[in-house]
């Protein structure tokens, strides 16, 4: 709205120039001022856009680094869990084997003495 009112500039009553050149010069001056104002606003917005783009780029880079770190940590944790599960499985098998060997040993070497083993 500001642009339209400045371009269709009205002069105070009684001071309307009758010279078409004066009218065109007044309009040209108004247009020049509006152009300067619009250029300034556009430049400020361009600066703001560049600042936001820089911040977005930095945030994106930081997010990519964080995602890479989290992915590596996830892989490491999955590997540790797998090793723990494999270790637990091996330990359970070894425990079963030891219990069976102890049971067989106790049966083969029955001395009449009752051994109480809570883990058998």
HELIX and SHEET records of a PDB file:
HELIX    1   1 UNK A    2  UNK A    7  1                                   6    
HELIX    2   2 UNK A   20  UNK A  108  1                                  89    
END                                                                             
